[in-house]
Amino acid sequence: MVNASTSAGLIGVVLLARHGDRTSTLYQDPATYNSTQGYLSALGAQQEYELGQFLRNTYLNPGSPSYIQGINTDIVDVDQLYVRADAGGGNVILDSAYALLQGLYPPNPSSAITLANGKVATPPLGGYQYVPVESLEFWQAPALTSWMECEYFDLHLSRLNSGVVFKDLTAAAAPFLEAVTPYLNGLNNSFLNMWNIYDYINVQYTHNKTFYENFPVTLLEQARYFANQHEQNVFTDSVITGVGQIPIRTLWPEILWSLGNMTESSNKVKIALTEVDYKPFISLFNVTNATVSNPNISGIADYASVVALELSQTAQGQYNIAMKFKNGTNDNQFHTLKFWGSDNITLDHLMSIVDASRINSTVNWCFSCNQTVLRGCSVFNYSNDPFLNPTSSTGY
């Protein structure tokens, strides 16, 4: 079924979705945040599937106020979707995208085709619908893991780790860290290791029956609180171009390109989905000042959370963007967030605000991170850059 009306509804939507629950902890080096992914659990797959169902009811339901004009609602038109996911070092993010898509476009017997000889071929599993997903490996481009092997980000971490904010948080967390140590199975109990402490506790509390029955729930709440404080500082910065904001800075080009492309009459894409981990959510909310009016969204987004940037057009032809957030499967609705204090913003204004902060390519990332060797940076010529080559006379 396709809606032919152009008098109401959205033109399209760009989505950032967090992966679902993992079967194992994700160790991140506190000094660099280098890591490898874990593997999607059955619970995580269910969380993503439910998220897909929610998005289906929101954007593919003709009775929904957020129904997307012209989108196929039952049988997927793969040209109307653009999906990509981080595929590095495990399957949790990539498989989360597939699970979400199962909920967005569930199996449908009508996807069967009739062959030239008259036989009917129905996809397996009752008409399973295959949506292409562009998987981005770590070595291919830094767009989805831009903080890793970024020297300036490592310096940002070093400054945080020795700075007054983390010293104060270390003091505040000391009683918790002492109380939780017997449950950590030898894991470093330093505040600087707070992400790994929280993640270990969370995974064990979810999947280990003995741990679940013996671990005090008040310590779980404290672990989440201090992890939120830690990660909020790591993946934000005082200025929009700061390296702490790098998770969203390398996503802006694709986000803005997708939104801009949706305004073109020749465009077919209605939903652009990027499956990520928690870090871009923190940076996005900080960059847009969404946490000023909604401080409860600071920190780590829950599994299967989603941010939606919805594109609509006024009667005067102006393109507007609204930002909405659903925090995991325990949150049953979208909540409108503010862009710099406003419920919506024009597409042109959004582009102009974030333009200077965008990292548009691998070579731009190399310059932004002071990286000349790893992640493909060795192929570029840095002789004319005054920062990476101080003897150069060329300026910017």
N, C-alpha and C positions, 0 to 999 in steps of 0.2 A: 504494500500500500504506500502511495506517495502523496503527500500533501501538495496540491497545486496552488494553494493560496499564498499570496505575498503580502497580505494586509496585516498579518500579525505573526508573532513568534520571532525566533532568533534566526540570524543568518548562519551562524556557526559557533563553535566553541573550541577553545584550546584547553586541554586537561593535563595537569600534572598529578600523577597517582603514585602513592607510596606502595611498595611491595607488601606482601602478607607475611604471616608468621614463619619463622625459620626453625629448622630442626636442630640447629647448633648455634653456638654463640659466634659473633662476628668480632674477632680481635682486631682492634685498630691501634697501631703504634702511636702512643701519646705524643711522640715528638714529631711525627710526620703525617699521621692518619692514613698511611698506606695500609691496605687491607685486601682481603679477598672475600668474595661473597660466600654465603652459606647456601643451603638448599631449602626450597619451599616445602613446608609441611602440609599435611592434609587440612589442618586448621587454616593455614595461610591460603590454600587454594579456595576453601570455602569463603573466607573473608573477601577475597578478590572477586569471586563469583557473585557474592551478594552486592558488592560495589557495582559490578556490571549490571545487575538487575536494577539497582537504584538509578543508575545513569540511563538505563533503557526507559524506565518509567518517567524520568525527568525530561529527556530529550527526544525520545522516539514515540511517546504517547501523544496522539493527536489531541487529547483532552487536557494536556499539561500546558500551563502558561509559558513554559520554557521549551515548547515543541520547536524543533528546528525545521524551518521551511524546506520543503523539497527533499527530505531525506527518506530513503527506503526504510520502512519500519520493521518488516518481517524477513525479507530475503536481502541479505547484505549486498550492496553495490560496493565492491572493494575500492573503487575509485573515489568514493565519498569518505573514506577513512585513511588517515596517515598515522601509523603507529610505529614507535621506536622504543627500544629498551636497552638498558645497560646489560651486557652479557658477560662481563669480565669476571673470571675466577669462580664461577658457580652458576646456579640457575635460578636463584630466588627472584631476581627482578624480571628476567626474561619470562620465566614460567608464570609469574604473577600477571604479566600482560596477557598471556594466553588464557588464563583462568578468568580474568576480567572480561575478555571478549566473548567467552562462552555465555556469560550472563547478559552481555549487551545484545548479542545475536545468538540466541539459543538454537539448538537443532530444529529444523523445520522440514517436514516431508516434501513441502512444495519446492525445495531446492533441487528436486530430482530433474533430470533432463531426459528427453527422448532421443535416442540415437537414430542414425539414418536407416537402420534395419528395423526400426519400430520398437526395439526393446527400451525399457525404462531403467535408467541407472539412478539409484538413490544413494547419496553419500552415507557412509557408515554412521552408527550411533543415532539412527532415526533422522538423518539429514543434517549431520554436523556441518557447520559453516566455517570454512577456512578463511581467516583474515590474515593477510600478510603482515609480518612484524619485522621491521628493520632492526637487527641486533647490532649493537655497537660494542665491539671488543675494546678492551683497555688500550691495546697497542694501535688501534686504528685512528683514534682522535681523542683529545682530552675533554670534549664537550660535556660528557656526563660524569666524569670523575676528575674535574679540573683542579682540585686541591692536591691530588697525589703527584709527588715528584715535582712540586712547585716550590722553588727555593724561597721565594718571598712569602709564601704561606707558611713554610717552616719557620721563618723569622718571626712572623706574626704569632705563631704558637709559642716560640721561645720568649717573646716579650710578655705574652699573657702568663706563661708559667712562672715568670719571675716578678710579675707586676703586683700592684697593691690589691687589685680586685680578687685575684686568685689567692693571695695571701689571706685576705679577709674570709673568703669562702672556705679555705682550708681550715682556718680556726673554727668557723661555724660548724663545719662538717666533722670535726675531730671526734665528738662523742658517738656519732653514727658510725664512723669508720672503725672505731674501736669495738663497738657492739656487733658489727657485721662480720668482722674478721674471721671468727670461727666457722662461718658458713661459706667462705670463699675458696676453699680447697687449694690454698696456697697462692691465690691470685694477689698481686701487688695491691695493697690497700691504700695507696697514696691518692689524694684528691685528684692529682693530675691524671690518674688512671680511671676517673669516675665513669666514663662511658663504658669501659669494659666491665667495671664492677656492676653497673646497672644492668647491662646486657646479660651478663652471666646469671645474675639473680632472676631476671625476667624469664629467661629461657628455662632455667631450672624450675622455677615456680609454675611454669606452664606445662612442662613435660615430665618432671620428675616427681612421682607420687610421694616418696619419702621426704623430699625437700619441701614440697607443698604442705605436708602435714606438720612439719616442724618449724618452718620459717615464720617468724612473727610478721604479720601483715603490716604492722606499723613501720617496720624496717623497709619493706617494699615501697611504701609511700615515700619514705625519706630518700631512698635510692633514686626514685623517679624525680623527686624535687631537686636534689643536688645534681643529677645528670642534666636536667633541664637548664639549670643555672650555668653549668659548665659548657654545654653545647651552644647555648644562646650567645655566649661570649666568643666562642671559637668561630662561629659562622656568621658573625655580623662585624660591622666596622663603623667608624664614626662618619665616614663619607661614602657616597654611592659608588665611588671608584676604588674603594679600599679592597685589599686582597682578601679580607675576611668575608667579603660578599661574593667571592669567586664562584660558588656553586650556581648562583642565578645569573652571573655575568656571562657565562658561556652558554646559558640557555636562552637569554634574551633574543639573540639573532633568529633562532628557529621559531620562538614564540611570536615575535613581531612579523616575521616573514609569513607565518601561517595566517595570522590575523589580517595582514595586508592582502594576501592572496585571496582570502575569502570575500573581499570587497570587489574582486574582478568578475565581470560577467562570464568570463570563460572558465572560472574556477569550478571544480567539482567537489573538492574536499569540504566536508561539513563538520567533521570531528578530527582534531589533531591531538593525539594522546602520546605523552611521554611518560614511561614508567621509570621511577627513580627511587632513591632512598630518602632519608629524612632531611638531608642537609639543604637542598634547594628551598624547602618550605621555610626554614628559619631565615635564610637570606632574603627571600622574596618578601616575607612579612616585614622584615626590618627595613628593606629598601623603600617600600611603599608606605611606611609608617602605619601599617595596619595594626601593629601591636600597641600603638598609642591609644586607640579607641577600644581595642580588644586585647588587653594584656594577657588574658587567659590562653591565647593561642601561641604565646612564646614557648620556645623549647621544642621538644621532640614530638612531631606529629605521630599519632597512633598508626599501627599497621592498617593498610587499606584506606588511608586518608586520601582526599582528593581536593585539589584546587581547580576551579573552573574560571576561565576568562571568557565571558560570554559577549559575543559581538551582535549588536543590533543597529538598526538605522532609524533615525527620526523621520518625521514627515518632511522635514527640510533637507533630507539627504545626508545628515551628519552621522558618522559612525561612532558609536559609543561602546565602551567596555565596562562591564560590571565584573567584580571579583567575588567569588563565593567559595566557601570552605566547608567541608564535611570531615570531621575528625574521627575517622575510623568507623567500625561497624556498630559501636555503641552509640554513635550519633546518628539519628534517623532523619536528619534534614540538612539542607544547605543553609549556611548563615552568610549574609552579605557582609563583606569586609569593605573598609574604606581605603581609597587611594588618596594619600595625602589629605585626609579629612573629608573627602567627597565620596558619595555612594557610587558614582561612576565617573568616567573620564573619557574624553574623546580619544580616538585612536591616534590622531596626529599629536595630541598633547603627550600621551604616553610615550610615543616614539621620541619626541623631542627631549623629554626628561631623562630617559635612560640611554639616550644615544651615546653619550660620552663614556658610559660605563661598559658598553658591550664589548665582548671579546669575540671577534667575528670569524677567526680562523686559527689553525694550528700555529702559524707564524706569529699571530697576535698574542696567542697564549704564551709562546716561548718568550717573547719580549716582556710580557706582563709578569712572568714568573722567574725571569733571570735564568732560564734554562736553555742551554745551548747544545746539549748532548742527547738527553733522553727523550722518549716519546715523539720521535721524528724530528726533533729540533736540529739535529746535526746537519741536515741537508741545506739549511738556510745560511745566507751570508750576513754576518753581523758586523762587518767592517765599517759600515756607515752609521752604526748606532752609538751615540755618545755615552750611553749608560753601560752597555755591554762591552764597548771598546772605547775607553776614555781618551785614547789618542786621536779619535776621529774628530774632524773639524765640522762635521755635518750636524746640525741641530734639528729639533722638531718644534 
